[in-house]
């Protein structure tokens, strides 16, 4: 590939992260053991816990390591409902929440209870007053801080405050997978639990964490061990956790520079891609969305076909949403925002990282223009 612009799917790992992971890959010894060989892995996990806490503004003891953000979301929702012994749980979210959040909400309320969805506008925003109204008798409310597909950033603190006023007993879950390391999460922006993943930190995507506010009751999702304070049984993935810790430190040290570089790349990408006739931007303006994030639709083409055509030209992008690729249907996110079927099916997601170069941006814009032109020429 001459240009990697699919950071929505995975970030390249830095040399420091890779070195830290390699350091522990062949190390013998469980961090839960009592002998000398356990000391190194145990220290590595403790250091990583401290780095994640420092990045997010929590205490180390509040950090529960998981196998990525999807598990963190599952642990948050299922753990809270189980701990509350809610026979008829009420869960509030919105249709732009991560697919795993929506799946868990449906699963928990399949036989009893209710999954309530707040409406979204054409840019993917939620009215905090509507959200608060739906939350009046809720057990759990999920706030998606940054939306992965269209890049919408929610005012999480405002949403949390509105929910607290309307439903002081509801547990608030903040999904910060897309924003951790790119913007401050001081005091969890008012949430009780925060789900994060390694991907947007430049760590392994299979490493993540759930941050739990003291006093919040949580039942383990994976039972059978004393790891993570009894909240997540099973052996620790020491290399991934150690890598997550290094990535968290790097993100804390370079957050402002990362965001500036990613926003500049996104501005250039949007300018070039929107110059292609019949192309529209989906979601908020580029300077008001997730850094590095651009999603566009071009009339007369399929997004998957454009992504494949760009890959053939050496540019890696995603067809709309990486989580719905291959589903054979338009993105539910774009449909919820009011896009028609043609625009939703033609979406392409282009995401820059902190080390994306101007040359990669140029190649991506050229590949997009050539791909759209070629596909339109082939259309009947």
N, C-alpha and C positions, 0 to 999 in steps of 0.2 A: 504494500500500500504506500502511495506517495503522500497521502494525507489521512490522518486518523481524526475524525470528527464525530465519534460516537461515544463520547464520555458519559452519555446517559446510560450506556450499558456497562462500561468498565473504564476505569482510569488506569493508565500505565503506573506501575509501582516505581518509586524512586530507588536509587541505589542503596540509600540508607535503610529503607524498608526491606528490600530484598536481602541485604546483608544480615539484618536482624532476624529475619525469618530463617535464613540458611543456618544461622548460628544454632538454632534450636531444633532443626529438622532431625538431626542424627543424635541428639542428646538423649541419653538413657536416664530415666528417673521421672516418677510422677510427682507433680507439685503437692500432692496430698500425702506423700509418704513422709517418714520421719528421719530417714538416713541422709547422708551427705549429698547423694546424687539428686535429692529432691530440692536442695536449697536454691540452685540456679534457676530452675523453672518457676519455683515459688516466687523468687525475687523478680523474675521477668514479668510475671502476672501482676504482682504488686505495683511495679513501676508503670506498667501499662494502665492499670486502674487509676493511678495517680495522674497520668497524662490525660486520660479521657476526662477525669474530673476537672482538671485545670482548664481544659479547653471549654467545657460546658458550664463551669461555675458551680458544680455540685461537689459534695464530699465523696471521697473514694469509696466509702462503705455503701453509697447509694448506687454504685455501678454493678450491674449484673451482666456478665458477658454472655453473648448468644452467638448462634451461627448465622449472623446476618440480620438485616432489618426486618425481614419477613417473620423470622422467629420472634423477634422483639415485639412486633405487633400482635402476634398470636398470644404470647405470654401476657402482654398487657390486657387484652380484652378477655381472654379466657380465664386468666388468673384473677382478675378483679371480680368477674361474675361468679367464679367458683368460691372465692373467699367470702363473697357477700351472700352465698347460698340463694341467689336470686332464681326462683323457679320460673318467673316470667320476666326475663330481663328486657329492659328498654335501652337500646343503643342508638345514639344519634351520630350521624356522619353526613357526608354529602356525596354525590355521584362522582366527584373528582378525586375522592380518596383512593389510595392504592388498592389494586385488585385484591390483595390479601386481606386488607381491612374489610372490604365489602364482603368477601367470602366468609370471613369469620363472623361478621355481623349476621349474615343470613343463616349460617350454621347454628349460632347460639339461639336464634329466635325461630328456628324452623317449626318447632312443635308448640311453643308458647312464647309470649312476649312480642316485641315489636322492634323492627329496624326502621328508623325514621330517617329520611333523607331531606336535607335542606336544599332549596333551589340554588342555582348558580346563574350568573349573568353571562353575557357574551364574552367576557374576559376571564371567566372562571372564578369570580369573587362571590362570596357568601355574605348575605346581610346578617350581621351579628344579632340583630333583634329577632330575626326569624329563627336563627340557631338557638337563641336563648328561650324562645317560646316553645320550641320542640323539646327542649331539655328539662322542662319544668319538673317532670317526674322520672327523669332518666337515671339509669345506673351508671352509664358510661357515655361520654361525649368525646368524639375524635376530631381534633383540629389538624388539618393538613397544612403545615407551615409553607412548604414549597411544593407545587404540583409538578410532577416529573414530565408530563407529556406536553403541556402548554406553557409551563414556566411561571404560573401565577404564584405570587407571594402573598400570603394572608397576613393581616395584622393580628398575630396570634394573641398578643397581650390584650388587645381590645376585645377579641372574641372570648377569651378566658374570663375577663372581668364581667362581661355581660352574662355569661353562663353562671358565674359565682352568684350574681345577684338573683338570678331566676331559679337556680337549682344548687343551693349551697352544699348539698349532700352528694351531688354527682361527681364521679371521678373523671378528671379531664386528662386525656391522652394526647400528647403532642407528637405528631409524626414529623420528625426533623431529619429524615434521611437525606433529603435534597439540600438542606440548608446548613447542616453541621459543618463547621470549618470554613463556611463562606459568610456567615453573619453571626453576631453574638446571640447566645441563648441565655442571657442573664436571668437567674431565678426561674429557669424553664419557661419564661414568658407567662407564668401563672399556672402552668399545668402541674399535675400530680405525677405523671409518668412521661418520659420522653424516649421515643424509639429512634435509634440511630443505626447507621450501617457504615461499613468501611469504604464503600465505593467512592463517595464524594470527598473522602479524606485522602484518597490515594493509597488506601489499604486494601487488603483482599476483600472482595465482595462478600465472602462467606464469614467475615468477622463483623460483629455488631455488638450492641449493648442496649439494655433497657435501664434507664435511670429512674429510681423509685424514691419519691419523697418520703422522709421519715413519717411513720404513722399510717402510710397507705397499705392496706391489707392486700396481699397477693398470694394466690395459691400457685405452686409450681406447675408448669406445663409438662416438663420432663422430670418424672419422679424416680427415686431409687438411689440417690446419693446425697452427700453433704456438701458437694461443690457449690460455690456461689451462695454460701449461707443457707443451703438447702432449697434455694429457689430455682436451681437449674442443674439437675443431676447429670452425671456422665463425665467422662474424661475431658479435661481442658485441651483445646487445640492451641498448644503453647506457641508454635510458630506464628499462627494467624493473630493471636492476641498480642504477642510481642510486636508484630508488624503494625497492628492497629495503634499501639501506644506510640511508636515512632512517628506514624503518620499524623496522629493527633498533635504531637509536639511540632512537627513541621507546619501543620496548618495554623497552629496558634502563632508561630513565629512569622508567618508570611501571609496572613489572611488578607491584609489590605492590598498587597502587591498581586496576589492571586486574583482577587476580584477585579482589580483594575485591568489586568491583562485579559481576563475572560470577557469583560464587558466590551473592551475595545475590539476584540475578535468578533464578538457577536454583532456589533454595530456594522463592521465591514461586511460580514456575511449577509446580514439582512439587506444592506444597501445593494449588494450585488445580485442577490437572488430575487429581490423584488423588482429588479430591472427587467427580469424575464417576463414577457407579456403574459397576462392571465394568471399571475402569481399573487397570492394574498398571504398576509401574516395572520396566523391563528394565535389568539391570546392577547395579553397586554403588550404595550409598546416595549421595545427591546430594553430600554433603560429602566423599566419598571418590573422586570421579570428576573428569574434566576440568572445569575451571571453565566455568560457563555452559551445561552440557550436561544435557539431560533427554530420555530416550527412554521412551515409554509405549506400551502396547497396550491397546485397548479391545475387549471382546468384542462380536461381532456386526457389525463393520464392517471394511472394507478400508482399510489405511493410505493408499494412493494416493487413495482417495475422500475420506478425511478431509482430506488435504493440499489437494486441489482445492477442497473445500468451505470450508476456512479461507481459501484464496486468494480465493475469491469474497466473503468477508467482510473482505477487506483485510489478511490476516495471512499472511506468507510463512514456511513451514516446509518440511521435507523428509519424504517418505514413507519412514521407516525409514532407509535408507542412500541417499545421493545417488548412490553408485557403482553401485547395483543397480537404480535406478529404470528402469522400462520393461522389465525382464528377464522379467516375467511369472511370477516364481516367488518363493517365500519367501526371506528373507535367509539365506545360508549361515552367517553369523555367529551369528544367533539360533538356528538349528538346531543348530550346534555346541555352543551353551550349554544345549541341552536343551529349548528352547521348542517346543511343538507347532505344527503348521502354521497353525492359526487365529491363535494369538498372534503368530507370526512375520509373518504377512501383514498384521496390523492395526497394525503398529508405525508410530509417528510420531516423528520426531526434531525437537526444538525446541531451538535453540541461541542463547543470548544473547551479546552482545558487551559490550565495556567501556563503551559509551555507550547501552546499552539502558535505556529509562526505565520507571518504574513504570506509566505509562499504557500503554506497549506490552505489558508483562506482563499487565496487566488485560485489554486487548483480546484478547490471545492466549488467555488462559484462557476468556474469554467465547466466543470464536469456536470453541474446541475443544469446549466443552460444547454449544453450539448445533449444531455440525456432527455430533457423535456422536448427539445426540438426533434430529436430522432424518434422518440416514441409517438409524438403527434403525427409525424410523417407516416408512421406505420399504421395508424388508426384508420379504420374503414370510413 
